């Protein structure tokens, strides 16, 4: 019983981008300043890859996005839920 790699929710990137834009944050650097913690080590390229759906953020990053967007984290990870 092996564990395969889980697929990234296909709408996650668009939801993360929508949160950033709804907050009026235009740059990846500014977004990092709003969500980064020392243990996260985020870079502008990280935010870009998250928003493109090419990389899935750590749970701690998803929680920060959800809190900033004032939405439950389930909305971010469930493709059937809209934001």
VEXTOR-183729 format. One record per residue (C-alpha): residue number from 1; x, y, z. Coordinates in Angstrom, 3 decimals, always signed. Layout:
<sites>
[site NUM [X Y Z]]
...
</sites>
This chain:
<sites>
[site 1 [+0.000 +0.000 +0.000]]
[site 2 [+2.125 +2.855 -1.264]]
[site 3 [+1.295 +6.488 -1.017]]
[site 4 [+1.269 +8.254 -4.329]]
[site 5 [+1.661 +11.965 -4.748]]
[site 6 [-1.615 +13.784 -4.283]]
[site 7 [-2.853 +16.077 -7.039]]
[site 8 [-2.914 +19.815 -6.399]]
[site 9 [-6.511 +21.089 -6.354]]
[site 10 [-6.945 +22.451 -9.874]]
[site 11 [-8.567 +25.743 -8.776]]
[site 12 [-6.187 +26.447 -5.884]]
[site 13 [-3.920 +28.765 -7.870]]
[site 14 [-6.752 +30.950 -9.123]]
[site 15 [-8.162 +31.228 -5.591]]
[site 16 [-4.797 +32.239 -4.146]]
[site 17 [-4.379 +34.871 -6.836]]
[site 18 [-7.897 +36.164 -6.219]]
[site 19 [-7.144 +36.591 -2.518]]
[site 20 [-3.992 +38.545 -3.315]]
[site 21 [-5.758 +40.807 -5.792]]
[site 22 [-8.816 +41.313 -3.556]]
[site 23 [-6.452 +42.533 -0.848]]
[site 24 [-5.075 +45.073 -3.320]]
[site 25 [-1.675 +43.412 -3.315]]
[site 26 [-0.056 +43.808 -6.709]]
[site 27 [+3.377 +42.280 -6.171]]
[site 28 [+4.550 +38.894 -5.015]]
[site 29 [+7.006 +40.612 -2.685]]
[site 30 [+4.191 +42.421 -0.897]]
[site 31 [+2.232 +39.175 -0.582]]
[site 32 [+5.266 +37.526 +0.972]]
[site 33 [+5.515 +40.325 +3.525]]
[site 34 [+1.882 +39.650 +4.497]]
[site 35 [+2.142 +35.864 +4.855]]
[site 36 [+5.787 +34.973 +5.441]]
[site 37 [+7.073 +33.513 +8.664]]
[site 38 [+10.730 +32.592 +9.289]]
[site 39 [+10.001 +28.880 +8.906]]
[site 40 [+8.347 +29.353 +5.490]]
[site 41 [+11.226 +30.805 +3.418]]
[site 42 [+9.036 +32.141 +0.618]]
[site 43 [+10.296 +33.811 -2.541]]
[site 44 [+8.455 +35.703 -5.293]]
[site 45 [+8.871 +32.643 -7.506]]
[site 46 [+7.088 +30.563 -4.833]]
[site 47 [+4.013 +32.802 -4.971]]
[site 48 [+4.088 +32.700 -8.776]]
[site 49 [+4.233 +28.886 -8.802]]
[site 50 [+1.397 +28.663 -6.255]]
[site 51 [-0.801 +30.942 -8.350]]
[site 52 [+0.008 +29.028 -11.549]]
[site 53 [-0.987 +25.758 -9.883]]
[site 54 [+2.478 +24.334 -10.451]]
[site 55 [+3.341 +23.979 -6.781]]
[site 56 [+1.219 +23.418 -3.695]]
[site 57 [+1.900 +25.622 -0.668]]
[site 58 [+2.552 +24.191 +2.760]]
[site 59 [-0.458 +24.026 +5.051]]
[site 60 [+0.909 +26.957 +7.070]]
[site 61 [+0.926 +29.103 +3.927]]
[site 62 [-2.617 +28.032 +3.013]]
[site 63 [-3.769 +28.961 +6.496]]
[site 64 [-2.217 +32.428 +6.175]]
[site 65 [-3.930 +32.960 +2.810]]
[site 66 [-7.265 +31.798 +4.237]]
[site 67 [-6.972 +34.117 +7.233]]
[site 68 [-6.033 +37.079 +5.062]]
[site 69 [-8.933 +36.307 +2.727]]
[site 70 [-11.275 +35.716 +5.674]]
[site 71 [-12.367 +32.368 +4.283]]
[site 72 [-12.229 +28.790 +5.569]]
[site 73 [-9.194 +26.881 +4.308]]
[site 74 [-11.613 +24.285 +2.898]]
[site 75 [-12.655 +26.823 +0.269]]
[site 76 [-9.081 +26.909 -0.992]]
[site 77 [-8.552 +23.168 -1.250]]
[site 78 [-11.997 +22.026 -2.394]]
[site 79 [-12.486 +22.635 -6.117]]
[site 80 [-16.252 +22.369 -5.672]]
[site 81 [-16.338 +25.398 -3.355]]
[site 82 [-16.213 +28.894 -4.841]]
[site 83 [-14.435 +31.944 -3.568]]
</sites>
